Amino acid sequence: MKRARRQRKAGKQKQFDEEVWDEEVEQPQETPAADSDETGWTTSTAHLSGITRLVRLGAWALVASGPVFGVLALLGSSGPAQGVAKPVTAAAPASQTGPAGFAELFVAAYLQAGQGSERDLAPYYSGSVVLSVKPGTRTATQSTVIASREVQPGYWSITVAADVTTQDDKAKAKRLGVQYFRVGIQATGPAGAGGTATSAAAATGYAATSLPAQVAAPSALTPGALAYEADRGSSSTDPAVETARGFLTAYLAGTSELDRYTSPGASVQAISPAPYTAVKVTGVKDDATSSGQQKVPADGTVLHQLIQVDATDQAGSPASLSYALTLKSRAGRWEVSSVDDAPAIRASSTPSAAPHITPTPGAVTATPSPSPSSS
């Protein structure tokens, strides 16, 4: 009986232990209080886990969008930058060389042509023309273009100066002097040929729109004042004049080396072969402020000269020439540093109108025959 009682007591204890275990398992565990640091920020395992997931998602998003950003950057770099103007190629200006040369040939052919030889003008002017002058009566011994203007794209006004000589019935020549003829020329082809075509391979052609018109000579001018105010004559005692004389004799006649008279490094070469056998200085002007140049001034002093010479050629004939020289002093002597491109003029010096000269009477003009449409 005692044994049965002990068994019942042991069973009750076991049942009690099982009930207590079940209660502990079923009771929800309390979430540990979040640790708070001194800064006031609160962290927890759940909170950190959420942040980690967000960071991971953001990283994958960046990886996935990388190719898209690359394509956008490539497209942006290949397009024109905002605010930067595209370079514009300026159109080349039309050249007057072709129309001018054509007009010069036309005027020469026009002066030479006459009654019965009108067909000689066909390459230049296709209009119907009847000339009344005898062929060969007039000749342009020299001609040159002195003015050109593009009236409209591809259409030019060209003025030709011609030195005209005429012959009478006895074939006696008489110089009529320089006469001026204006011609209208149409051009086809690219701008380099005077035309309007945009392609450089476009065919080039020219045509006169009428016979030449004789016009007045351009106004003659008196040049402005030169910068050489001191007249030295042709004194042989002036060291600067002596240098100029020796230099021009070597330059024109080849009697000695130029190095004797030029500054170190001066790029001056004598004319070869020498066109003259002797040179004589007939006048010297310079821009020196002192009254005389008997003594060479300090090194580096610059002097500008205008030299007039008579040079004798191989046949013994003299030729009058003028040279503008720049001299520089060195080691107690004058040396030529350059042969100037043109005589020096005073600052703000401008040419003025020359006295009127009555032009030479014009040559016989030709009259074109009426066109069929005007009859």
C-alpha positions as MATLAB code, in Angstrom:
seq = 'MKRARRQRKAGKQKQFDEEVWDEEVEQPQETPAADSDETGWTTSTAHLSGITRLVRLGAWALVASGPVFGVLALLGSSGPAQGVAKPVTAAAPASQTGPAGFAELFVAAYLQAGQGSERDLAPYYSGSVVLSVKPGTRTATQSTVIASREVQPGYWSITVAADVTTQDDKAKAKRLGVQYFRVGIQATGPAGAGGTATSAAAATGYAATSLPAQVAAPSALTPGALAYEADRGSSSTDPAVETARGFLTAYLAGTSELDRYTSPGASVQAISPAPYTAVKVTGVKDDATSSGQQKVPADGTVLHQLIQVDATDQAGSPASLSYALTLKSRAGRWEVSSVDDAPAIRASSTPSAAPHITPTPGAVTATPSPSPSSS';
ca = [
       0.000    0.000    0.000;
       2.883    2.286    0.690;
       4.278    1.416   -2.688;
       1.042    2.432   -4.392;
       1.010    5.697   -2.494;
       4.593    6.477   -3.650;
       3.702    5.768   -7.241;
       0.665    8.103   -7.074;
       2.831   10.804   -5.520;
       5.491   10.389   -8.241;
       2.828   10.573  -10.982;
       1.393   13.779   -9.555;
       4.900   15.331   -9.416;
       5.545   14.378  -13.027;
       2.231   15.822  -14.131;
       2.991   19.036  -12.283;
       6.414   19.345  -13.931;
       4.902   18.823  -17.404;
       2.274   21.501  -16.797;
       4.896   23.957  -15.662;
       7.029   23.264  -18.783;
       4.073   23.773  -21.053;
       3.321   27.167  -19.507;
       6.902   28.294  -19.976;
       6.896   27.259  -23.614;
       3.555   28.857  -24.431;
       4.396   32.186  -22.751;
       5.721   34.672  -25.380;
       9.229   35.768  -24.806;
       9.740   39.397  -24.099;
      11.736   41.378  -26.622;
      14.799   42.681  -24.928;
      14.697   46.349  -24.417;
      16.538   48.262  -27.069;
      19.934   49.376  -26.029;
      20.299   53.089  -26.053;
      23.675   54.684  -26.513;
      24.797   58.016  -25.260;
      23.879   59.823  -28.468;
      20.199   59.006  -28.217;
      20.165   56.672  -31.257;
      18.282   53.432  -30.641;
      19.320   50.175  -32.331;
      17.753   46.786  -32.469;
      18.273   43.550  -34.308;
      15.133   44.070  -36.394;
      16.068   47.632  -37.176;
      19.568   46.675  -38.314;
      18.184   43.875  -40.414;
      15.863   46.328  -42.257;
      18.686   48.702  -42.994;
      20.808   45.867  -44.327;
      18.031   44.806  -46.686;
      17.611   48.384  -47.963;
      21.340   48.752  -48.584;
      21.427   45.430  -50.391;
      18.448   46.387  -52.583;
      20.031   49.779  -53.395;
      23.295   48.133  -54.434;
      21.495   45.707  -56.753;
      19.526   48.613  -58.221;
      22.750   50.467  -59.037;
      24.265   47.384  -60.635;
      21.169   46.807  -62.726;
      20.959   50.451  -63.892;
      24.675   50.698  -64.814;
      24.244   49.829  -68.540;
      21.370   52.303  -68.826;
      23.481   55.141  -67.420;
      26.359   54.160  -69.761;
      24.146   54.403  -72.850;
      22.774   57.776  -71.742;
      26.301   59.112  -71.146;
      27.419   57.916  -74.597;
      24.472   59.562  -76.298;
      25.057   62.780  -74.374;
      28.741   62.941  -75.310;
      28.072   62.257  -78.993;
      25.536   65.053  -79.377;
      26.405   68.751  -79.783;
      27.103   70.622  -76.587;
      24.363   72.952  -75.501;
      25.177   76.578  -76.172;
      28.120   75.831  -78.506;
      27.549   77.109  -82.031;
      28.485   74.810  -84.880;
      31.357   76.161  -87.002;
      30.090   77.754  -90.190;
      32.299   77.544  -93.258;
      32.414   80.969  -94.907;
      31.825   80.978  -98.632;
      34.947   81.808 -100.611;
      34.726   85.183 -102.361;
      34.444   85.038 -106.113;
      37.719   85.634 -107.953;
      37.977   88.248 -110.689;
      41.016   86.619 -112.326;
      39.108   84.629 -114.953;
      36.631   87.355 -115.999;
      39.453   89.945 -116.040;
      41.681   87.852 -118.290;
      38.773   87.105 -120.605;
      37.902   90.813 -120.852;
      41.504   91.736 -121.652;
      41.610   89.210 -124.502;
      38.248   90.456 -125.773;
      39.385   94.092 -125.902;
      42.566   93.129 -127.779;
      40.554   91.122 -130.319;
      37.993   93.929 -130.622;
      40.633   96.545 -131.417;
      42.268   94.304 -134.019;
      39.031   93.235 -135.727;
      37.235   95.118 -138.471;
      34.841   94.875 -141.383;
      34.782   91.310 -142.670;
      36.515   89.843 -139.611;
      33.642   90.124 -137.143;
      33.760   86.358 -136.666;
      36.997   86.864 -134.707;
      34.823   88.191 -131.875;
      32.568   85.128 -131.741;
      34.588   83.398 -128.960;
      33.939   86.438 -126.761;
      30.626   87.960 -127.897;
      27.876   86.035 -129.655;
      25.752   89.025 -130.638;
      25.327   90.102 -134.233;
      27.979   92.708 -135.018;
      28.928   94.700 -138.123;
      32.205   96.651 -137.858;
      32.928   99.592 -140.112;
      36.643  100.012 -139.376;
      39.268   98.380 -141.560;
      40.795   95.260 -139.932;
      44.217   95.859 -138.390;
      43.741   99.619 -138.256;
      44.020   99.582 -134.458;
      46.219   97.479 -132.250;
      46.635   97.196 -128.507;
      50.398   97.145 -128.048;
      49.896   96.712 -124.303;
      46.846   96.117 -122.140;
      46.029   95.463 -118.502;
      42.998   95.291 -116.226;
      42.783   98.299 -113.903;
      39.375   97.780 -112.305;
      36.877   94.992 -111.695;
      33.558   94.870 -109.877;
      31.043   92.103 -109.410;
      27.774   93.736 -110.428;
      25.814   90.711 -109.252;
      26.798   87.115 -108.529;
      28.603   85.780 -111.586;
      28.350   89.056 -113.529;
      31.377   91.353 -113.712;
      32.211   94.849 -114.904;
      35.848   94.900 -116.054;
      37.832   97.978 -117.130;
      40.815   97.384 -119.424;
      43.540   99.952 -120.163;
      45.056   99.538 -123.641;
      47.948  101.390 -125.258;
      46.468  101.829 -128.729;
      48.354  102.358 -131.978;
      46.649  103.103 -135.302;
      47.805  102.851 -138.919;
      46.772  105.049 -141.807;
      46.277  103.980 -145.422;
      50.020  104.193 -146.017;
      50.686  101.820 -143.070;
      52.177  104.654 -141.077;
      51.748  103.971 -137.360;
      50.591  106.582 -134.890;
      50.285  106.068 -131.173;
      46.897  107.128 -129.847;
      47.910  106.658 -126.221;
      46.284  104.719 -123.414;
      42.552  104.235 -123.780;
      40.109  102.624 -121.370;
      37.361  100.131 -122.217;
      34.700   98.697 -119.923;
      33.203   95.269 -120.589;
      30.389   93.270 -119.002;
      31.379   89.613 -118.493;
      29.163   86.760 -117.325;
      30.952   83.816 -115.729;
      29.924   80.237 -115.047;
      31.765   77.803 -112.822;
      32.987   77.831 -109.205;
      33.795   80.966 -107.213;
      37.498   80.559 -108.015;
      36.604   81.148 -111.670;
      34.288   84.064 -110.926;
      31.074   82.032 -111.104;
      28.436   80.933 -108.633;
      28.582   77.128 -108.802;
      28.998   75.343 -105.474;
      30.935   72.457 -106.977;
      34.606   72.929 -107.800;
      34.163   70.523 -110.700;
      31.539   72.703 -112.411;
      32.330   73.691 -116.000;
      33.845   77.160 -116.425;
      32.862   79.588 -119.153;
      32.729   83.312 -119.966;
      30.727   85.532 -122.283;
      30.694   89.280 -122.958;
      27.252   90.832 -122.823;
      28.048   93.612 -125.326;
      30.867   95.241 -127.260;
      33.382   97.238 -125.158;
      32.449  100.759 -124.063;
      35.243  103.342 -124.145;
      35.303  105.292 -120.865;
      37.246  108.138 -119.302;
      40.619  107.620 -117.694;
      40.711  107.325 -113.890;
      41.558  110.473 -111.984;
      45.253  111.287 -111.779;
      46.637  112.021 -108.311;
      49.520  113.961 -106.854;
      51.229  111.828 -104.164;
      51.289  112.901 -100.545;
      54.356  114.411  -98.916;
      57.331  112.086  -98.467;
      59.203  111.724  -95.197;
      62.582  112.832  -96.658;
      62.785  116.514  -95.704;
      66.561  117.041  -95.907;
      68.065  117.446  -99.391;
      71.724  116.320  -99.410;
      72.326  116.756 -103.133;
      75.023  114.362 -104.354;
      77.828  115.370 -101.960;
      80.696  112.902 -101.922;
      81.855  114.074  -98.481;
      78.754  112.766  -96.691;
      79.486  109.285  -95.277;
      75.837  108.223  -95.729;
      75.874  109.257  -99.411;
      79.144  107.402  -99.941;
      77.633  104.242  -98.472;
      74.567  104.554 -100.705;
      76.710  105.141 -103.795;
      78.943  102.122 -103.142;
      75.960   99.919 -102.336;
      73.936  100.821 -105.471;
      76.985  100.418 -107.705;
      77.509   96.907 -106.342;
      73.766   96.201 -106.470;
      73.205   97.311 -110.084;
      76.602   96.898 -111.747;
      78.130   94.069 -109.706;
      81.468   95.877 -109.282;
      82.000   94.566 -105.705;
      80.453   92.459 -102.966;
      77.390   93.821 -101.170;
      78.747   92.654  -97.804;
      81.053   95.672  -97.748;
      78.033   97.987  -97.509;
      75.281   96.002  -95.724;
      74.488   95.329  -92.071;
      75.119   91.842  -90.680;
      72.125   89.643  -91.507;
      70.677   91.991  -94.136;
      68.788   89.936  -96.756;
      69.768   91.867  -99.898;
      71.006   90.260 -103.103;
      72.576   91.973 -106.100;
      70.801   91.810 -109.466;
      72.306   89.004 -111.535;
      73.402   89.296 -114.244;
      74.233   92.937 -113.652;
      72.079   95.097 -115.970;
      74.317   98.174 -115.798;
      77.993   99.015 -116.101;
      78.099  102.280 -114.153;
      75.992  104.139 -111.583;
      75.981  107.871 -110.882;
      74.180  109.393 -107.893;
      72.287  112.510 -108.953;
      70.321  113.328 -105.792;
      69.905  112.261 -102.160;
      67.201  113.083  -99.634;
      66.951  111.741  -96.089;
      65.019  112.158  -92.842;
      67.959  113.261  -90.650;
      67.166  116.075  -88.240;
      70.695  117.548  -88.223;
      71.934  119.876  -90.937;
      74.819  117.668  -91.976;
      76.034  114.098  -91.736;
      79.787  114.573  -91.854;
      80.173  112.468  -88.713;
      78.587  109.082  -88.202;
      76.357  109.140  -85.090;
      76.210  106.573  -82.298;
      75.676  102.891  -83.056;
      72.100  101.911  -83.854;
      71.081  105.268  -85.365;
      68.649  104.739  -88.282;
      68.568  106.893  -91.417;
      66.101  106.690  -94.303;
      67.280  107.791  -97.737;
      65.726  108.372 -101.150;
      68.457  108.055 -103.801;
      68.169  109.172 -107.422;
      70.691  107.600 -109.819;
      71.524  107.462 -113.511;
      72.581  103.924 -114.412;
      74.319  103.222 -117.746;
      73.366   99.953 -119.465;
      75.465   97.686 -121.693;
      74.602   99.746 -124.761;
      75.713  102.979 -123.120;
      72.187  104.335 -122.550;
      71.393  105.914 -119.173;
      68.336  104.988 -117.114;
      67.023  107.113 -114.243;
      66.114  105.103 -111.144;
      65.059  105.819 -107.549;
      65.793  103.699 -104.472;
      64.507  103.970 -100.933;
      67.159  102.718  -98.486;
      67.337  102.270  -94.732;
      70.805  102.777  -93.218;
      71.993  101.956  -89.707;
      75.180  103.093  -87.984;
      77.638  100.561  -86.551;
      81.258  100.878  -85.417;
      81.634  104.401  -86.786;
      80.211  103.670  -90.273;
      76.910  103.594  -92.125;
      75.548  100.271  -93.402;
      72.518   99.499  -95.593;
      70.066   97.359  -93.606;
      67.342   97.110  -96.275;
      66.117   98.177  -99.691;
      62.637   99.436  -98.815;
      59.526   98.349 -100.696;
      58.403  101.958 -101.210;
      59.528  105.465 -100.262;
      58.421  106.507  -96.782;
      55.594  109.023  -96.551;
      54.666  111.333  -93.727;
      52.110  110.181  -91.207;
      48.515  110.860  -92.352;
      49.787  111.953  -95.756;
      47.158  111.457  -98.485;
      47.250  112.018 -102.255;
      45.419  114.929 -103.835;
      43.791  115.471 -107.195;
      46.216  116.325 -109.966;
      45.535  119.132 -112.493;
      43.063  118.025 -115.167;
      44.635  116.664 -118.333;
      42.631  116.589 -121.539;
      42.368  112.949 -122.615;
      43.663  111.765 -125.953;
      40.921  111.645 -128.585;
      39.318  108.210 -128.651;
      39.711  105.650 -131.338;
      37.067  104.879 -133.913;
      34.257  102.964 -132.289;
      32.240  100.118 -133.707;
      28.487  100.018 -133.878;
      26.689   96.701 -133.452;
      24.068   95.900 -136.002;
      20.447   95.847 -134.843;
      19.279   92.519 -133.517;
      16.422   90.821 -135.379;
      14.062   91.530 -132.522;
      14.592   95.302 -132.817;
      13.919   95.565 -136.522;
];
